[in-house]
Amino acid sequence: MLNRSRCFLLLCALLSPILLPADTVVEEIIARVNNQIITRTQYQHEQEQLKTEAERQDAAHADKIVEEGQKDVLRGLIDRQLLLEKGKEVGISADTELIKRLDQMRKQMNLESMDDLEKAAQAQGVSFEDFKDNMRTEIITQQVIQREVGSHVNISKEEEQRFYQQHKSDLAHNESVRLSEILISTDQAGDDQQKLDAAKAKAEEVLKQVRAGGDFSEIAKKQSQDASAAQGGDLGDFERGKLAKQLEDLTFGMKKGDVSDVIRTKQGFVILKVVDHVSAGTPTFTEVENRVQEQVYMQKLQPALRDYLKRLREEAFIDIKPGYVDTGASPNQTKPVVTTAAKEASAKELKKKKKLGVF
C-alpha cells in the first residue's frame, strides 16, 4: 500500500489552524461559512504566518512568495472550515490519533508525562488546549482528504515510468547512508567512572540483544535515551561530509543492515545501524519506486482536492464581504441570502470565539 502520510501533511500544512492572540477586540466578520465565521483578525494573522514561513524557507525570495500567496489566504481559511465540517458530517473523530501524536511528541522531547508536555507548551507561551485543538483540526482535515479524495486517486505503472524518465536528472544523488541509533546517555554520569562503566555495560547488553536477532527499531524505542527513540532510532540520511570523520569512516564502510559495535561519543555510548547504503549515481526505477509513487500521487491529488473543495463550496452557504476574494470559488456557487438566523448564528460564533480568547 502506498504510504501517503507525507503527502497529506504537505497538503494540510496550509489548512492547519493558527494560534491567535488572546486580546478581546471589536471584530470584523469577513466571511461566513455555513454557521461559522472567519474574522479579519484570523485573516491578518494568516498573512503574518505566510510571511514568517516564506522568510524561513527562502529569505531571498520571501517578498515574491508572500505576494503570490496573499491572494489565496481567504481560500485556505474557507478550505479548512469546509473540511472540518465534512469531517463532522462523516463522523471522523480525531481523539485516538490526537492522543497518539501527543504521546509521540512527549517521547521525542524526553518528557515523563502529559503534564510535562503541557508545562513545556505553557513555557513557550502557548495554551495547551489551543495547541490540542490545532492538532485535532490538522488530523481531521488530513483524514477527510484521505477518505474523500485520496482514496479515489489511482496511479498506473505507465504514469510512474513516465515520471521516472522525465525526472532522472533530479533523482541523481551522492553516496549516502541512512542510520538508526540506540543511545545510552552519559549526560548524568559526569566524571563518575562507576556510572560510565554501568552505561557502557548496558550498551553492550543491548548490542547482544540486537545481534541475537532482536528488532533494532523496537529495542531503540524501549532502550534508547535520545529523542530519536520515538522513531525507532531513525536519524535520517547522511551524505559524505555530513558526519564526524570517525563515524563517516565507520558507517560508509558498512553494508545495508550492518550494526556497529558500541561507540563512545560525547552524548554517551551509541550503537549504529546502517538501514540503507546508497551508491552515488542515478537510482534504478525499482530503488525509487515508492518515492516516484508519492510524487505522482501528489501531482494528481492536488487538482483532485481543489475540485472536491469547489464541490463543497457549491453545497455550502458562503458569504464573503466585498473587497475580499475566495480564489477557490466555484462558478456554480450561488450568492446566499443572509437571513436573520444566519446573522444570529454568526453573532453567537463570534461571541464564542471571544469567550475562548481566539482573537
C-alpha positions as CSV (number, residue, x, y, z in Angstrom):
1,M,0.0,0.0,0.0
2,L,1.2,3.5,-0.9
3,N,2.4,5.5,2.1
4,R,0.7,8.8,1.7
5,S,1.1,10.3,5.2
6,R,3.8,12.7,4.0
7,C,1.5,13.8,1.1
8,F,-1.3,14.6,3.4
9,L,1.0,16.5,5.8
10,L,2.3,18.7,2.9
11,L,-1.2,19.4,1.6
12,C,-2.7,20.1,5.0
13,A,0.1,22.4,6.1
14,L,-1.8,25.4,4.7
15,L,-5.0,24.0,6.2
16,S,-3.9,23.6,9.8
17,P,-5.2,26.1,12.3
18,I,-3.3,29.0,13.8
19,L,-2.8,30.3,17.3
20,L,-4.2,33.8,17.8
21,P,-3.5,36.4,20.4
22,A,-5.9,36.4,23.4
23,D,-6.8,40.0,23.3
24,T,-10.6,40.7,23.0
25,V,-11.3,43.2,20.3
26,V,-14.2,44.6,18.4
27,E,-14.1,42.1,15.5
28,E,-15.0,42.4,11.8
29,I,-16.5,39.4,10.1
30,I,-15.1,39.0,6.5
31,A,-16.8,35.6,5.6
32,R,-19.5,33.2,6.7
33,V,-19.2,29.5,6.0
34,N,-22.5,27.9,6.9
35,N,-22.8,28.7,10.7
36,Q,-19.2,29.5,11.2
37,I,-17.4,32.8,10.7
38,I,-14.0,34.0,9.5
39,T,-12.8,37.2,11.1
40,R,-10.4,39.9,9.9
41,T,-8.0,39.1,12.8
42,Q,-7.8,35.5,11.6
43,Y,-7.2,36.7,8.0
44,Q,-4.4,39.1,9.1
45,H,-2.8,36.5,11.3
46,E,-2.7,34.1,8.4
47,Q,-1.0,36.7,6.4
48,E,1.7,37.1,9.1
49,Q,2.1,33.3,9.2
50,L,2.6,33.3,5.5
51,K,5.3,36.0,5.7
52,T,7.1,34.2,8.6
53,E,7.1,30.9,6.7
54,A,8.3,32.5,3.5
55,E,11.2,34.1,5.3
56,R,12.1,30.8,7.0
57,Q,12.1,28.8,3.7
58,D,13.7,31.3,1.3
59,A,14.6,34.7,2.7
60,A,16.0,35.9,-0.6
61,H,12.7,35.5,-2.4
62,A,10.3,35.9,0.6
63,D,8.6,39.0,-0.8
64,K,7.7,37.2,-4.1
65,I,6.4,34.2,-2.2
66,V,4.3,36.3,0.0
67,E,2.9,38.3,-2.9
68,E,1.9,35.1,-4.7
69,G,0.4,33.5,-1.6
70,Q,-1.6,36.6,-0.4
71,K,-4.3,36.0,-2.9
72,D,-5.1,32.5,-1.5
73,V,-5.2,33.4,2.2
74,L,-9.0,33.5,2.4
75,R,-9.2,30.4,0.2
76,G,-7.2,28.5,2.7
77,L,-9.3,29.6,5.7
78,I,-12.5,28.6,3.8
79,D,-10.9,25.3,2.7
80,R,-10.2,24.5,6.4
81,Q,-13.7,25.2,7.6
82,L,-15.3,23.1,4.8
83,L,-13.0,20.2,5.6
84,L,-13.8,20.4,9.3
85,E,-17.5,20.4,8.6
86,K,-17.2,17.4,6.3
87,G,-15.3,15.6,9.0
88,K,-18.1,16.2,11.4
89,E,-20.7,15.1,8.8
90,V,-19.0,11.8,8.1
91,G,-18.2,11.1,11.8
92,I,-14.5,11.5,11.8
93,S,-13.1,11.7,15.3
94,A,-9.5,12.7,16.0
95,D,-9.4,11.7,19.6
96,T,-7.4,8.4,19.3
97,E,-4.9,9.9,16.8
98,L,-4.6,13.0,18.9
99,I,-3.5,11.0,21.9
100,K,-1.1,9.1,19.8
101,R,0.6,12.2,18.4
102,L,0.8,13.9,21.7
103,D,2.4,10.8,23.2
104,Q,4.9,10.7,20.3
105,M,5.8,14.3,20.9
106,R,6.2,13.7,24.6
107,K,8.7,10.9,23.9
108,Q,10.6,13.0,21.3
109,M,11.0,15.7,24.0
110,N,12.1,13.1,26.6
111,L,9.2,14.1,28.9
112,E,7.8,11.8,31.5
113,S,4.1,12.7,31.3
114,M,1.5,14.7,29.5
115,D,1.6,17.2,32.4
116,D,5.2,17.8,31.5
117,L,4.2,18.3,27.9
118,E,1.6,20.8,28.9
119,K,4.1,22.7,31.0
120,A,6.5,22.8,28.1
121,A,3.8,24.3,25.9
122,Q,3.0,26.9,28.5
123,A,6.7,27.8,28.8
124,Q,6.5,28.8,25.2
125,G,3.5,31.0,25.8
126,V,1.1,28.5,24.2
127,S,-2.2,27.4,25.6
128,F,-2.1,23.6,25.7
129,E,-5.9,23.5,25.0
130,D,-5.4,25.7,21.9
131,F,-2.4,23.5,20.9
132,K,-4.5,20.4,21.1
133,D,-7.4,22.0,19.2
134,N,-4.9,22.9,16.4
135,M,-3.6,19.4,16.2
136,R,-7.1,18.0,16.3
137,T,-8.1,20.2,13.3
138,E,-5.0,19.1,11.4
139,I,-5.8,15.4,12.0
140,I,-9.4,15.8,10.9
141,T,-8.5,17.7,7.7
142,Q,-5.9,15.1,6.8
143,Q,-8.4,12.2,7.3
144,V,-11.1,13.9,5.3
145,I,-8.6,14.4,2.4
146,Q,-7.5,10.8,2.6
147,R,-11.1,9.4,2.8
148,E,-12.9,11.7,0.4
149,V,-10.2,12.4,-2.2
150,G,-7.0,10.3,-1.7
151,S,-8.8,7.0,-1.8
152,H,-10.1,7.8,-5.3
153,V,-6.7,8.7,-6.8
154,N,-5.3,5.8,-8.9
155,I,-1.8,5.6,-10.3
156,S,-0.7,3.4,-13.2
157,K,2.7,1.9,-13.8
158,E,2.9,3.8,-17.0
159,E,2.5,7.1,-15.2
160,E,5.2,6.1,-12.7
161,Q,7.6,5.1,-15.5
162,R,6.9,8.3,-17.4
163,F,7.6,10.4,-14.3
164,Y,10.8,8.5,-13.7
165,Q,12.1,9.0,-17.2
166,Q,11.2,12.8,-17.1
167,H,13.0,13.4,-13.8
168,K,16.0,11.1,-13.9
169,S,18.4,14.0,-13.5
170,D,16.5,15.2,-10.4
171,L,16.8,11.7,-8.9
172,A,20.6,11.6,-9.1
173,H,22.3,11.6,-5.8
174,N,25.6,11.4,-3.9
175,E,26.6,8.4,-1.9
176,S,24.7,8.3,1.4
177,V,23.8,6.2,4.4
178,R,20.6,6.0,6.3
179,L,21.3,5.5,10.0
180,S,19.4,4.4,13.1
181,E,20.8,4.6,16.6
182,I,20.4,3.3,20.2
183,L,22.0,5.7,22.6
184,I,22.8,5.0,26.3
185,S,23.3,8.5,27.6
186,T,26.1,9.6,29.9
187,D,24.8,13.1,30.5
188,Q,24.1,12.4,34.1
189,A,27.3,10.5,34.7
190,G,29.8,13.3,34.6
191,D,33.2,12.0,35.5
192,D,31.9,9.3,37.7
193,Q,33.7,6.2,36.4
194,Q,31.3,3.8,38.0
195,K,28.3,5.4,36.2
196,L,30.3,5.5,33.0
197,D,31.1,1.8,33.3
198,A,27.5,1.0,34.1
199,A,26.3,2.9,30.9
200,K,28.8,1.0,28.8
201,A,27.8,-2.3,30.2
202,K,24.1,-1.5,29.5
203,A,25.0,-0.6,25.9
204,E,26.9,-3.9,25.5
205,E,23.9,-5.8,26.8
206,V,21.6,-4.0,24.3
207,L,24.0,-4.8,21.5
208,K,23.8,-8.5,22.4
209,Q,20.0,-8.3,22.2
210,V,20.3,-6.8,18.7
211,R,22.8,-9.4,17.5
212,A,20.7,-12.2,18.9
213,G,18.0,-11.3,16.4
214,G,16.1,-8.6,18.3
215,D,14.3,-5.9,16.2
216,F,16.6,-2.8,16.2
217,S,13.7,-0.4,15.9
218,E,11.7,-1.9,18.8
219,I,14.8,-2.1,21.0
220,A,15.6,1.5,20.3
221,K,12.1,2.6,21.3
222,K,12.5,0.9,24.6
223,Q,16.1,1.4,25.4
224,S,17.5,4.4,23.6
225,Q,17.8,7.6,25.6
226,D,17.7,10.0,22.7
227,A,14.8,11.8,21.0
228,S,15.1,9.5,18.0
229,A,13.8,6.7,20.2
230,A,10.2,7.6,19.3
231,Q,11.0,6.9,15.6
232,G,12.7,3.6,16.4
233,G,16.1,5.3,16.4
234,D,15.9,6.7,12.9
235,L,18.4,9.5,12.3
236,G,17.7,10.0,8.6
237,D,20.1,10.2,5.6
238,F,23.7,11.4,5.6
239,E,25.9,12.2,2.5
240,R,29.6,12.1,2.8
241,G,30.9,15.1,4.7
242,K,27.9,15.4,6.9
243,L,29.1,13.2,9.7
244,A,32.1,13.4,12.1
245,K,35.1,11.7,10.3
246,Q,35.2,8.8,12.8
247,L,31.5,8.0,12.2
248,E,31.7,8.6,8.4
249,D,34.7,6.2,8.0
250,L,32.9,3.6,10.0
251,T,29.4,3.8,8.6
252,F,30.3,4.3,4.9
253,G,32.4,1.1,5.2
254,M,29.3,-0.8,6.3
255,K,26.7,-2.5,4.3
256,K,22.9,-2.2,4.5
257,G,21.7,-3.9,7.6
258,D,25.1,-3.9,9.4
259,V,25.2,-3.0,13.1
260,S,28.2,-1.3,14.7
261,D,30.0,-2.1,17.9
262,V,29.4,0.2,20.9
263,I,30.9,3.6,20.1
264,R,31.8,6.2,22.7
265,T,30.6,9.7,21.9
266,K,30.1,12.9,23.7
267,Q,26.5,12.1,24.4
268,G,27.2,8.5,25.6
269,F,27.5,5.0,24.2
270,V,25.9,4.6,20.8
271,I,25.1,1.6,18.6
272,L,24.5,2.5,14.9
273,K,22.7,0.5,12.2
274,V,23.1,1.2,8.5
275,V,19.4,1.0,7.4
276,D,20.4,1.8,3.8
277,H,23.6,2.5,1.9
278,V,23.1,4.2,-1.5
279,S,25.9,4.5,-4.0
280,A,26.3,7.7,-6.0
281,G,24.5,7.9,-9.3
282,T,21.0,7.7,-10.7
283,P,18.9,5.1,-8.9
284,T,17.0,2.5,-10.8
285,F,13.2,2.7,-11.0
286,T,12.8,-0.1,-8.5
287,E,15.0,1.7,-6.0
288,V,12.9,4.8,-6.0
289,E,9.5,3.4,-6.9
290,N,7.9,4.4,-3.6
291,R,9.3,7.9,-4.0
292,V,8.0,8.2,-7.6
293,Q,4.6,6.9,-6.5
294,E,4.4,9.6,-3.8
295,Q,5.3,12.4,-6.3
296,V,2.9,11.2,-9.0
297,Y,0.2,10.8,-6.3
298,M,0.8,14.4,-5.2
299,Q,0.6,15.7,-8.7
300,K,-2.8,14.0,-9.1
301,L,-4.1,14.7,-5.6
302,Q,-3.7,18.5,-5.7
303,P,-6.1,19.2,-8.6
304,A,-8.5,16.5,-7.3
305,L,-8.6,18.2,-3.9
306,R,-9.3,21.6,-5.5
307,D,-12.2,20.1,-7.5
308,Y,-13.5,18.5,-4.3
309,L,-13.3,21.7,-2.4
310,K,-15.1,23.5,-5.2
311,R,-18.0,21.0,-4.9
312,L,-18.1,21.5,-1.2
313,R,-18.5,25.3,-1.9
314,E,-21.4,24.6,-4.2
315,E,-23.2,22.8,-1.3
316,A,-22.4,25.3,1.3
317,F,-23.7,28.7,2.5
318,I,-20.7,31.1,1.9
319,D,-21.0,34.8,2.1
320,I,-17.9,37.0,1.6
321,K,-17.6,40.7,2.5
322,P,-16.9,43.0,-0.5
323,G,-13.2,43.6,-1.0
324,Y,-12.2,40.0,-0.2
325,V,-11.8,37.2,-2.8
326,D,-12.1,33.5,-2.5
327,T,-9.8,32.2,-5.2
328,G,-11.2,28.7,-4.8
329,A,-14.8,29.7,-5.5
330,S,-16.8,27.6,-8.0
331,P,-18.6,29.4,-10.9
332,N,-21.6,27.3,-9.9
333,Q,-21.9,28.8,-6.4
334,T,-25.0,30.9,-5.8
335,K,-24.9,34.1,-3.8
336,P,-26.5,33.2,-0.5
337,V,-29.2,35.3,1.1
338,V,-28.1,36.3,4.6
339,T,-31.1,35.5,6.8
340,T,-31.7,36.7,10.3
341,A,-31.0,33.2,11.5
342,A,-27.6,33.2,9.8
343,K,-26.7,36.6,11.3
344,E,-27.7,35.3,14.8
345,A,-25.6,32.2,14.3
346,S,-22.6,34.3,13.3
347,A,-23.1,36.6,16.3
348,K,-23.1,33.5,18.6
349,E,-19.9,32.2,17.0
350,L,-18.2,35.5,17.3
351,K,-19.2,35.7,21.0
352,K,-17.9,32.1,21.5
353,K,-14.6,32.9,19.9
354,K,-14.1,36.0,22.1
355,K,-15.0,33.9,25.2
356,L,-12.4,31.3,24.3
357,G,-9.9,34.0,23.5
358,V,-9.1,33.0,19.9
359,F,-8.5,36.6,19.0
